[in-house]
Amino acid sequence: MEIKQLEYFVVTADYGSINKAAEALYTSQPNVSKVINGFEKEMGVSFFHRTNKGVRLTQQGKKIYEYAKIILKNTNIMSLVIKEEITRKFSVSCYPSHMISRIFSEFYNSKKDENISLEFYEGTVEEITDHVANYLSEIGIVYFSENQLKSFNHIMGHKKLEFCLLDQREACIYVGEKNPLFEKEAVNFEELDNLKFVQPIKDFFSLEHHLDSISVGAINMDNFKNVVQTNSDNLTIDLLLHTDICSFGIHFMNSNFQQYKIHPLKINGCTECLVIGYVKQKDNDLSVEAEEFLQYIRKVLKESK
């Protein structure tokens, strides 16, 4: 018995006509007749009553018909399983960052010929860690003030996650051409009171909550001008490019990836007070893809110093 015999038998029974079955099977009528006759001879029974109007199943044919359909269905499933390649998946969550987005694009280019599904999410620190805790993302890239590290690790313990340090960086001010400070290389803490800022939607780990500790009291938070709050990296970039608004952030920009005329200003007296790293499921090994993506980040961090 061959699968081809079962297929020709079932299609002929469904159409009630050898001629119509031949059309459906993209073959000739004599070929269908030959295959079915051979099947009947092999099994020692007749499966069809043949008339001038077509064919209909015999009692034996009706019994075999249901089994034949099940066999064909399972054969198709087996074929799909054998042919199907296992699609690997890598997902990452991150704070809104043009740099990380560019790194992700470079990572895609290295994987574009492979059978892999990639996912990229942005959010607050809380959203990022929730994504990892709920298995939406394998890793989450975050940065925050060093003096928050103890409380952050405490929260990660409750979520059964762990934080892995990648680097420590200075805080900086990002400005565009329309900002009067664009040509400067650095600013003093005292100058920040006169600037207008766009900042991410606040959460406990947002940078502006901890500027007092970073500046050792040099910044008066009552005078701090957060004129726009957003979770849109696109809006932040547009505001920096087309207005005098500036933005606090981590000093992490690689000239090879610099696409916009946005300039990072160092803050005089500010040390490497920000930690950047990733969160992962505690005690879980990272996938090959996650390790490779982190290598891209480590490389850019090293080159941007």
Beta strands, then each sheet from edge to edge (+ up, - down):
strand 1: 48-51
strand 2: 54-57
strand 3: 88-94
strand 4: 116-122
strand 5: 139-145
strand 6: 161-169
strand 7: 171-176
strand 8: 186-187
strand 9: 196-200
strand 10: 225-230
strand 11: 247-250
strand 12: 262-267
strand 13: 274-281
sheet 1: 1+ 2-
sheet 2: 4+ 3+ 5+ 13- 6+
sheet 3: 8+ 12+ 7- 11+
sheet 4: 9+ 10+
end
